[in-house]
Amino acid sequence: MAGRGTIKAQSGFNANTDAQALHKAMKGLGTNEEAILKLLTARSSAQRQQIKAAYKTLRGTDLVSDLMSELGGKLEGLIVALLSAPTKYDVECLNYAIRGVGTSENILIEILASRTTNEVQEINKLYKQEYGKSLEQDVCGDTAGAFEQMLVILIQANRQQGVQEATIPADAKALLDAGEKKFGTDEEQFVTILGNRSAEHLRRVFGEYTKLSGFQIEDSIKKETSGPLQEVLLAVVKCARSVPAYLAECLYNSMKQGSGTDDQTLMRIMVSRSEIDMLDIRAEFKKMFSTSLHKMITNDTSGDYRKTLLLLCGGDD
């Protein structure tokens, strides 16, 4: 998916010059928010890390702390997120999901279902370093049942590689027998197959499943399961079909009228995908919801927060 992001590394980049410019935007009366957001959205995540280091060397203070004392509200949250290295940002979001009162299942599901195996392995490593406990331990302390089992399988990040031609019919039949054909549902079959097979393999299984049953796998999951388990199974199915389409749907749901904006989800996806596949997310968004992501952000947010999100969005479709 390389090159499908909206944010690119700046050529002729100089971390010291940028660090000075950010200091200048903060000092004196009032803060030049526009200068800050324009600079940070015109640099790649790796370059932002270099700016943070240069700022500390030049000023002897922490850039993130200094920005937090100058900015407020949603803009502050968004700028702080942009200054987190990608894996660290995922790790912080996951820990937040577990640490709060109750569990923010949607954060756990969205991150663990949409990240690659390598990304999840990196997340596991850094999570342990940051919090002294494994992500799996924290998730198991906070969830239960088949939902917990599915998250644990995703955290293991051990999906089979490629397509196992020979097992496609058996997998499809096992899913059918576990759900539509059974009184009650054998949740473990769903968890095992959806959690352990590659995306390419699953797409073939879903095709076979529809031939056997006359249903889409999503319809069967909706009928046979409920609550967080249903959400995680659907997320895994959608990500096997298309991660950008799944994330486009998450973005749409974060802004759809009537429920107020889920700014955390909006920020998380806009920041974490801006260098990966934002162009694909935008294309899927337009296709699925016949309005553009740009338009929806414009209607749903305001001020410098909106300006920053639109720069991450990178244009209207």
Salt bridges, closest charged atoms under 4 A:
ASP18 OD2 - ARG43 NE 2.56
GLU34 OE2 - LYS38 NZ 3.01
GLU34 OE1 - LYS307 NZ 2.80
ASP90 OD2 - ARG115 NE 2.77
GLU92 OE2 - LYS88 NZ 2.80
GLU110 OE1 - ARG268 NH2 2.67
GLU122 OE2 - LYS125 NZ 3.40
GLU130 OE1 - LYS88 NZ 3.72
ASP138 OD1 - LYS133 NZ 3.21
GLU165 OE1 - ARG204 NH2 2.88
ASP171 OD2 - ARG197 NE 2.77
ASP171 OD2 - HIS201 NE2 2.81
ASP177 OD2 - LYS173 NZ 2.68
GLU180 OE1 - LYS223 NZ 2.81
GLU208 OE1 - LYS211 NZ 3.66
GLU218 OE2 - ARG241 NE 2.70
GLU249 OE2 - LYS238 NZ 3.08
ASP263 OD2 - LYS74 NZ 3.53
ASP277 OD2 - ARG273 NH2 2.96
ASP280 OD1 - ARG4 NE 2.88
GLU284 OE1 - LYS287 NZ 3.44
ASP304 OD1 - LYS307 NZ 3.34
ASP316 OD2 - HIS294 ND1 3.90
ASP317 OD2 - ARG282 NE 3.01
